[in-house]
Amino acid sequence: MIELYTWGTTNGRRPIIMLEEIGMPYKLVPIDIKSGANKTPEHLAISPYGKIPALVDTDAGGKRVSLFESTAIVLYLGEKTGKLIPKDARKRIATFEWLMWQMGGFGPMLG
């Protein structure tokens, strides 16, 4: 089961979009960053810097995987499912370029 700990920010929405696009079921866990819910010991155990989004995958080949940073989560989900990340190296790199552009360029302009 995928658990996504997030809030309604630009970065917080990125993994939701990915999960919806790949059709993967998930549980959404709201983390109200305005109230400090991202600084609780429970959340810090998942995301050591208190950031959102964070993801916990309890169905990762018998292991529990947790990670933070929206782009890392998107890449993880693509690798896990084999969706939206091409196998061909040139296409893969082009995909990474556009993802990084959105993360470092377009996303901040909107945010």
DSSP file (Angstrom, degrees, kcal/mol; ACC not computed):
  #  RESIDUE AA STRUCTURE BP1 BP2  ACC     N-H-->O    O-->H-N    N-H-->O    O-->H-N    TCO  KAPPA ALPHA  PHI   PSI    X-CA   Y-CA   Z-CA
    1    1 A M              0   0    0      0, 0.0    57,-2.4     0, 0.0     2,-0.5   0.000 360.0 360.0 360.0 136.1    0.0    0.0    0.0
    2    2 A I  E     -aB  26  57A   0     23,-0.5    25,-2.8    55,-0.2     2,-0.5  -0.837 360.0-168.5 -93.9 127.9    1.2    3.5   -0.9
    3    3 A E  E     -aB  27  56A   0     53,-2.8    53,-2.5    -2,-0.5     2,-0.6  -0.984   4.5-162.0-115.4 124.7    0.7    6.1    1.8
    4    4 A L  E     -aB  28  55A   0     23,-2.9    25,-3.4    -2,-0.5     2,-0.7  -0.935   3.0-162.2-112.4 117.6    1.2    9.7    0.6
    5    5 A Y  E     +aB  29  54A   0     49,-3.1    49,-2.2    -2,-0.6     2,-0.3  -0.872  38.9 127.9 -98.3 112.2    1.8   12.3    3.3
    6    6 A T  E     -a   30   0A   0     23,-1.8    25,-2.7    -2,-0.7     2,-0.3  -0.906  44.3-140.7-156.2 178.0    1.2   15.7    1.8
    7    7 A W        -     0   0    0     -2,-0.3     2,-2.2    23,-0.2    25,-0.1  -0.886  48.6 -80.9-143.4 170.1   -0.5   19.1    1.7
    8    8 A G  S    S+     0   0    0     -2,-0.3     2,-0.2     4,-0.1     3,-0.0  -0.232  82.6 119.9 -79.4  51.8   -1.9   21.3   -1.0
    9    9 A T  S  > S-     0   0    0     -2,-2.2     4,-1.7     1,-0.1     5,-0.2  -0.608  78.9-102.5-104.0 170.9    1.3   22.9   -2.3
   10   10 A T  H  > S+     0   0    0      1,-0.2     4,-1.1    -2,-0.2     3,-0.4   0.953 125.9  41.1 -57.5 -50.2    2.8   22.7   -5.7
   11   11 A N  H  4 S+     0   0    0      1,-0.2    -1,-0.2     2,-0.2     3,-0.2   0.864 112.0  57.1 -66.1 -35.1    5.3   20.1   -4.6
   12   12 A G  H  4 S+     0   0    0      1,-0.2     4,-0.4     2,-0.2    -1,-0.2   0.770 107.1  48.5 -67.0 -25.8    2.7   18.3   -2.5
   13   13 A R  H  X S+     0   0    0     -4,-1.7     4,-2.4    -3,-0.4     3,-0.3   0.745  90.7  80.5 -85.1 -24.7    0.5   17.8   -5.6
   14   14 A R  H  X S+     0   0    0     -4,-1.1     4,-2.0     1,-0.2    -2,-0.2   0.905  95.2  43.9 -53.6 -49.9    3.2   16.5   -7.9
   15   15 A P  H  > S+     0   0    0      0, 0.0     4,-2.9     0, 0.0    -1,-0.2   0.845 110.2  56.9 -66.7 -30.0    3.1   12.9   -6.5
   16   16 A I  H  > S+     0   0    0     -4,-0.4     4,-2.5    -3,-0.3     5,-0.2   0.938 107.0  48.9 -62.7 -45.2   -0.8   12.9   -6.5
   17   17 A I  H  X S+     0   0    0     -4,-2.4     4,-2.6     1,-0.2    -1,-0.2   0.926 112.6  48.4 -59.2 -44.8   -0.7   13.7  -10.2
   18   18 A M  H  X S+     0   0    0     -4,-2.0     4,-2.4    -5,-0.2    -2,-0.2   0.936 111.0  49.7 -61.6 -47.2    1.8   10.9  -10.8
   19   19 A L  H  X>S+     0   0    0     -4,-2.9     5,-1.9     1,-0.2     4,-0.7   0.898 113.4  46.5 -60.2 -41.0   -0.3    8.4   -8.8
   20   20 A E  H ><5S+     0   0    0     -4,-2.5     3,-0.5    -5,-0.2    -1,-0.2   0.912 111.5  51.5 -67.3 -42.1   -3.4    9.3  -10.6
   21   21 A E  H 3<5S+     0   0    0     -4,-2.6    -2,-0.2     1,-0.2    -1,-0.2   0.877 114.3  42.1 -63.6 -38.5   -1.7    9.1  -14.0
   22   22 A I  H 3<5S-     0   0    0     -4,-2.4    -1,-0.2    -5,-0.2    -2,-0.2   0.530 108.2-125.1 -88.5  -4.8   -0.3    5.6  -13.4
   23   23 A G  T <<5 +     0   0    0     -4,-0.7    -3,-0.2    -3,-0.5    -4,-0.1   0.815  53.3 156.1  70.3  31.2   -3.5    4.4  -11.8
   24   24 A M      < -     0   0    0     -5,-1.9    -1,-0.2    -6,-0.2     2,-0.1  -0.782  42.5-123.9 -93.9 129.2   -1.9    3.3   -8.6
   25   25 A P        +     0   0    0      0, 0.0   -23,-0.5     0, 0.0     2,-0.3  -0.421  40.6 166.5 -68.7 145.9   -4.1    3.1   -5.5
   26   26 A Y  E     -a    2   0A   0    -25,-0.1     2,-0.5    -2,-0.1   -23,-0.2  -0.985  37.1-121.8-155.0 161.0   -2.9    5.1   -2.5
   27   27 A K  E     -a    3   0A   0    -25,-2.8   -23,-2.9    -2,-0.3     2,-0.5  -0.950  26.6-143.5-108.3 125.2   -4.0    6.4    0.8
   28   28 A L  E     -a    4   0A   0     -2,-0.5   -23,-0.2   -25,-0.2   -25,-0.0  -0.788  13.6-169.7 -91.7 124.9   -3.7   10.2    1.2
   29   29 A V  E     -a    5   0A   0    -25,-3.4   -23,-1.8    -2,-0.5     2,-0.2  -0.931  18.2-138.7-116.2 105.7   -2.6   11.4    4.6
   30   30 A P  E     -a    6   0A   0      0, 0.0     2,-0.5     0, 0.0   -23,-0.2  -0.428  14.7-167.0 -67.0 133.3   -3.1   15.2    5.0
   31   31 A I        -     0   0    0    -25,-2.7     2,-1.2    -2,-0.2     7,-0.1  -0.917  13.7-147.3-121.5 101.2   -0.2   16.9    6.8
   32   32 A D    > > -     0   0    0     -2,-0.5     5,-2.0     1,-0.2     3,-0.8  -0.549  14.8-174.4 -73.4  98.8   -1.2   20.4    7.7
   33   33 A I  T 3 5S+     0   0    0     -2,-1.2     3,-0.3     1,-0.2    -1,-0.2   0.729  79.6  62.9 -70.3 -20.9    2.0   22.3    7.4
   34   34 A K  T 3 5S+     0   0    0      1,-0.2    -1,-0.2     2,-0.1    -2,-0.1   0.803 105.9  45.0 -72.0 -28.3    0.5   25.5    8.8
   35   35 A S  T < 5S-     0   0    0     -3,-0.8    -1,-0.2     0, 0.0    -2,-0.2   0.500 119.2-109.1 -92.4  -4.2   -0.3   23.8   12.1
   36   36 A G  T > 5S+     0   0    0     -4,-0.5     3,-2.3    -3,-0.3    -3,-0.2   0.621  72.9 140.2  88.1  12.5    3.2   22.2   12.3
   37   37 A A  G > < +     0   0    0     -5,-2.0     3,-0.9     1,-0.3     6,-0.3   0.735  67.4  64.3 -62.0 -20.5    2.0   18.6   11.7
   38   38 A N  G 3  S+     0   0    0     -6,-0.3    -1,-0.3     1,-0.2     9,-0.1   0.525  97.7  56.1 -79.2  -4.9    5.1   18.2    9.5
   39   39 A K  G <  S+     0   0    0     -3,-2.3    -1,-0.2     4,-0.1    -2,-0.2   0.285  79.1 116.0-109.1   8.5    7.3   18.6   12.6
   40   40 A T  S <> S-     0   0    0     -3,-0.9     4,-2.8    -4,-0.2     5,-0.2  -0.411  78.5-114.4 -73.9 155.0    5.8   15.9   14.8
   41   41 A P  H  > S+     0   0    0      0, 0.0     4,-1.3     0, 0.0    -1,-0.1   0.855 116.5  55.8 -56.5 -34.9    8.0   12.9   15.7
   42   42 A E  H  > S+     0   0    0      2,-0.2     4,-0.6     1,-0.2     3,-0.1   0.922 112.0  40.7 -64.9 -44.2    5.8   10.6   13.6
   43   43 A H  H >> S+     0   0    0     -6,-0.3     4,-3.2     1,-0.2     3,-1.3   0.898 111.0  56.7 -72.5 -38.8    6.3   12.7   10.5
   44   44 A L  H 3< S+     0   0    0     -4,-2.8    -1,-0.2     1,-0.3    -2,-0.2   0.770  98.4  63.0 -64.0 -24.1   10.0   13.3   11.1
   45   45 A A  H 3< S+     0   0    0     -4,-1.3    -1,-0.3    -5,-0.2    -2,-0.2   0.784 114.8  32.5 -68.2 -26.0   10.4    9.5   11.2
   46   46 A I  H << S+     0   0    0     -3,-1.3    -2,-0.2    -4,-0.6     9,-0.2   0.828 134.5  26.6 -94.2 -42.6    9.3    9.4    7.6
   47   47 A S  S >< S-     0   0    0     -4,-3.2     3,-2.9     1,-0.1    -1,-0.3  -0.855  70.2-164.2-127.0  92.8   10.7   12.8    6.4
   48   48 A P  T 3  S+     0   0    0      0, 0.0    -1,-0.1     0, 0.0    -4,-0.1   0.669  89.9  48.5 -59.1 -19.8   13.7   13.7    8.6
   49   49 A Y  T 3  S-     0   0    0      2,-0.1    -5,-0.1     0, 0.0   -11,-0.0   0.359 114.6-113.9 -99.3   5.6   13.6   17.4    7.4
   50   50 A G    <   +     0   0    0     -3,-2.9     2,-0.2     1,-0.2    -6,-0.1   0.767  66.1 148.6  72.1  26.3    9.9   17.7    8.1
   51   51 A K        -     0   0    0     -8,-0.1    -1,-0.2     2,-0.1    -2,-0.1  -0.535  39.0-107.6 -92.9 157.7    9.1   18.2    4.4
   52   52 A I  S    S+     0   0    0     -2,-0.2    18,-0.2    16,-0.1   -46,-0.2  -0.942  84.5  49.8-120.1 151.5    6.1   17.2    2.5
   53   53 A P        +     0   0    0      0, 0.0    16,-1.2     0, 0.0     2,-0.3   0.593  65.9 164.7 -79.9 163.0    5.4   15.2    0.5
   54   54 A A  E     -BC   5  68A   0    -49,-2.2   -49,-3.1    14,-0.2     2,-0.4  -0.975  18.0-154.2-136.7 151.4    6.6   12.0    1.9
   55   55 A L  E     -BC   4  67A   0     12,-3.0    12,-2.2    -2,-0.3     2,-0.4  -0.976   8.4-165.6-131.3 140.2    5.7    8.5    0.8
   56   56 A V  E     -BC   3  66A   0    -53,-2.5   -53,-2.8    -2,-0.4     2,-0.6  -0.997   5.6-167.5-122.8 127.4    5.6    5.2    2.5
   57   57 A D  E     +BC   2  65A   0      8,-3.3     8,-2.4    -2,-0.4     3,-0.4  -0.947  10.4 176.8-115.0 109.5    5.4    2.0    0.4
   58   58 A T  E    S+     0   0A   0    -57,-2.4     4,-0.1    -2,-0.6   -56,-0.1   0.402  77.2  61.7 -92.4   3.2    4.6   -1.0    2.5
   59   59 A D  E     +     0   0A   0    -58,-0.3     2,-0.7     6,-0.1    -1,-0.2  -0.363  63.5 128.8-122.1  51.6    4.4   -3.3   -0.5
   60   60 A A  E >  S- C   0  63A   0      3,-1.5     3,-0.9    -3,-0.4    -1,-0.1  -0.539  97.2 -60.7-107.5  65.0    8.0   -2.9   -1.8
   61   61 A G  T 3  S-     0   0    0     -2,-0.7     3,-0.1     1,-0.2    -1,-0.1   0.881 107.5 -45.1  64.1  39.0    9.0   -6.5   -2.2
   62   62 A G  T 3  S+     0   0    0      1,-0.3     2,-0.3    -4,-0.1    -1,-0.2   0.460 122.9  99.9  84.8   0.7    8.5   -7.4    1.5
   63   63 A K  E <  S-C   60   0A   0     -3,-0.9    -3,-1.5    -6,-0.0     2,-0.5  -0.851  72.4-122.6-118.3 155.6   10.2   -4.2    2.7
   64   64 A R  E     -     0   0A   0     -2,-0.3     2,-0.5    -5,-0.1    -6,-0.2  -0.860  29.2-168.8 -95.6 125.6    9.0   -0.9    3.9
   65   65 A V  E     +C   57   0A   0     -8,-2.4    -8,-3.3    -2,-0.5     2,-0.4  -0.953   6.9 179.7-116.1 132.2   10.3    2.0    1.8
   66   66 A S  E     +C   56   0A   0     -2,-0.5     2,-0.3   -10,-0.2   -10,-0.2  -0.994   8.8 161.1-130.1 143.1    9.9    5.6    2.9
   67   67 A L  E     -C   55   0A   0    -12,-2.2   -12,-3.0    -2,-0.4     2,-0.3  -0.982  19.6-153.0-153.1 162.0   11.1    8.7    1.0
   68   68 A F  E     +C   54   0A   0     -2,-0.3   -14,-0.2   -14,-0.2     4,-0.1  -0.779  51.6  76.9-131.0 176.0   10.6   12.4    0.7
   69   69 A E  S  > S-     0   0    0    -16,-1.2     4,-2.2    -2,-0.3     5,-0.2   0.644  70.9-119.7  81.6 119.7   11.1   15.0   -2.0
   70   70 A S  H  > S+     0   0    0      1,-0.2     4,-2.4     2,-0.2     5,-0.1   0.859 110.6  48.6 -58.7 -41.4    8.4   15.2   -4.7
   71   71 A T  H  > S+     0   0    0      2,-0.2     4,-2.6     1,-0.2    -1,-0.2   0.893 110.1  51.7 -69.9 -37.8   10.7   14.4   -7.6
   72   72 A A  H  > S+     0   0    0      2,-0.2     4,-2.4     1,-0.2    -1,-0.2   0.896 110.9  49.6 -61.7 -39.5   12.3   11.5   -5.9
   73   73 A I  H  X S+     0   0    0     -4,-2.2     4,-2.7     2,-0.2    -2,-0.2   0.931 110.2  49.4 -64.8 -45.8    8.8   10.1   -5.2
   74   74 A V  H  X S+     0   0    0     -4,-2.4     4,-2.3     1,-0.2    -2,-0.2   0.929 113.2  46.8 -59.7 -46.0    7.7   10.6   -8.8
   75   75 A L  H  X S+     0   0    0     -4,-2.6     4,-2.5     2,-0.2    -1,-0.2   0.906 111.4  51.9 -63.7 -41.4   10.9    8.8  -10.0
   76   76 A Y  H  X S+     0   0    0     -4,-2.4     4,-2.9     2,-0.2    -2,-0.2   0.933 110.5  47.7 -59.4 -47.3   10.4    6.0   -7.5
   77   77 A L  H  X S+     0   0    0     -4,-2.7     4,-2.1     1,-0.2     6,-0.4   0.892 111.8  50.2 -64.1 -39.4    6.8    5.4   -8.6
   78   78 A G  H  X>S+     0   0    0     -4,-2.3     4,-2.1    -5,-0.2     5,-0.6   0.917 114.0  44.7 -63.5 -43.2    7.8    5.4  -12.3
   79   79 A E  H  <5S+     0   0    0     -4,-2.5    -2,-0.2     2,-0.2    -1,-0.2   0.906 112.8  51.9 -66.3 -41.7   10.6    2.9  -11.6
   80   80 A K  H  <5S+     0   0    0     -4,-2.9    -2,-0.2    -5,-0.2    -1,-0.2   0.891 122.7  28.4 -62.8 -40.9    8.3    0.7   -9.4
   81   81 A T  H  <5S-     0   0    0     -4,-2.1    -1,-0.2    -5,-0.2    -2,-0.2   0.647  96.8-127.9 -98.7 -16.4    5.5    0.5  -12.0
   82   82 A G  T  <5 +     0   0    0     -4,-2.1     2,-0.4     1,-0.3    -3,-0.2   0.704  66.7 131.0  74.4  18.6    7.5    0.8  -15.2
   83   83 A K      < +     0   0    0     -5,-0.6    -1,-0.3    -6,-0.4    -2,-0.2  -0.866  65.2   0.3-111.5 141.7    5.1    3.6  -16.3
   84   84 A L  S    S+     0   0    0     -2,-0.4    -1,-0.1    -3,-0.1    -6,-0.1   0.402 106.3  92.3  68.6   1.3    6.0    7.1  -17.7
   85   85 A I  S    S-     0   0    0     -7,-0.3     7,-0.1   -10,-0.0    -1,-0.1  -0.944  75.4-135.9-122.3 108.9    9.7    6.5  -17.5
   86   86 A P        -     0   0    0      0, 0.0    -3,-0.1     0, 0.0    -4,-0.0  -0.204   5.3-142.5 -64.1 151.8   11.0    5.1  -20.8
   87   87 A K  S    S+     0   0    0     -5,-0.1     2,-0.2     4,-0.0     5,-0.0   0.824  78.9  93.3 -78.9 -35.5   13.5    2.3  -21.0
   88   88 A D  S  > S-     0   0    0      1,-0.1     4,-2.7     4,-0.1     5,-0.2  -0.425  79.0-135.6 -62.6 129.1   15.3    3.8  -24.0
   89   89 A A  H  > S+     0   0    0      1,-0.2     4,-2.6     2,-0.2     5,-0.2   0.872 100.3  48.3 -58.4 -43.8   18.2    5.9  -22.6
   90   90 A R  H  > S+     0   0    0      1,-0.2     4,-2.1     2,-0.2    -1,-0.2   0.924 115.6  43.6 -65.8 -43.5   17.7    8.9  -24.8
   91   91 A K  H  > S+     0   0    0      2,-0.2     4,-2.2     1,-0.2    -2,-0.2   0.874 113.0  53.7 -67.6 -36.2   13.9    9.1  -24.1
   92   92 A R  H  X S+     0   0    0     -4,-2.7     4,-2.4     2,-0.2    -2,-0.2   0.937 109.6  46.7 -62.6 -48.2   14.6    8.5  -20.4
   93   93 A I  H  X S+     0   0    0     -4,-2.6     4,-2.6     1,-0.2    -2,-0.2   0.895 110.7  52.7 -63.2 -40.2   17.1   11.4  -20.3
   94   94 A A  H  X S+     0   0    0     -4,-2.1     4,-2.1     2,-0.2    -1,-0.2   0.900 109.0  50.5 -61.3 -39.9   14.6   13.6  -22.1
   95   95 A T  H  X S+     0   0    0     -4,-2.2     4,-2.2     1,-0.2    -2,-0.2   0.919 110.5  49.0 -62.2 -44.2   12.0   12.7  -19.6
   96   96 A F  H  X S+     0   0    0     -4,-2.4     4,-2.7     2,-0.2     5,-0.2   0.882 108.1  55.0 -63.6 -38.8   14.4   13.6  -16.8
   97   97 A E  H  X S+     0   0    0     -4,-2.6     4,-2.5     1,-0.2    -2,-0.2   0.944 110.7  44.1 -58.7 -48.7   15.2   16.9  -18.4
   98   98 A W  H  X S+     0   0    0     -4,-2.1     4,-2.4     2,-0.2    -1,-0.2   0.874 112.8  51.9 -67.2 -36.3   11.5   17.9  -18.6
   99   99 A L  H  X S+     0   0    0     -4,-2.2     4,-2.3     2,-0.2    -1,-0.2   0.932 112.4  45.3 -64.0 -44.9   10.9   16.7  -15.0
  100  100 A M  H  X S+     0   0    0     -4,-2.7     4,-3.1     2,-0.2     5,-0.3   0.870 111.0  54.0 -66.8 -36.9   13.9   18.8  -13.7
  101  101 A W  H  X>S+     0   0    0     -4,-2.5     4,-2.6    -5,-0.2     5,-1.5   0.929 110.8  45.8 -61.3 -44.7   12.7   21.8  -15.8
  102  102 A Q  I  <>S+     0   0    0     -4,-2.4     5,-2.8     3,-0.2    -2,-0.2   0.918 116.2  46.4 -63.7 -42.0    9.3   21.6  -14.2
  103  103 A M  I  <5S+     0   0    0     -4,-2.3    -2,-0.2    -5,-0.2    -1,-0.2   0.911 126.6  25.6 -67.8 -44.1   10.8   21.2  -10.7
  104  104 A G  I  <5S+     0   0    0     -4,-3.1    -2,-0.2    -5,-0.1    -3,-0.2   0.629 134.8  19.8 -99.8 -14.9   13.4   24.0  -11.0
  105  105 A G  I  X5S+     0   0    0     -4,-2.6     4,-1.4    -5,-0.3    -3,-0.2   0.727 125.5  28.7-117.6 -72.8   11.9   26.3  -13.5
  106  106 A F  I  ><S+     0   0    0     -5,-1.5     4,-1.6     1,-0.2     5,-0.2   0.910 116.4  56.5 -66.0 -44.9    8.3   26.2  -14.3
  107  107 A G  H >><S+     0   0    0     -5,-2.8     4,-2.2    -6,-0.3     3,-0.5   0.936 108.5  45.8 -54.7 -53.0    7.1   25.0  -10.9
  108  108 A P  H 34 S+     0   0    0      0, 0.0    -1,-0.2     0, 0.0    -2,-0.2   0.835 107.4  59.0 -62.5 -30.7    8.7   27.8   -8.9
  109  109 A M  H 3< S+     0   0    0     -4,-1.4    -2,-0.2     1,-0.2    -3,-0.1   0.873 113.5  38.6 -63.8 -34.2    7.4   30.4  -11.4
  110  110 A L  H <<        0   0    0     -4,-1.6    -1,-0.2    -3,-0.5    -3,-0.1   0.828 360.0 360.0 -81.0 -32.8    3.8   29.2  -10.6
  111  111 A G     <        0   0    0     -4,-2.2    -1,-0.2    -5,-0.2    -2,-0.2   0.448 360.0 360.0 -74.2 360.0    4.4   28.7   -6.8
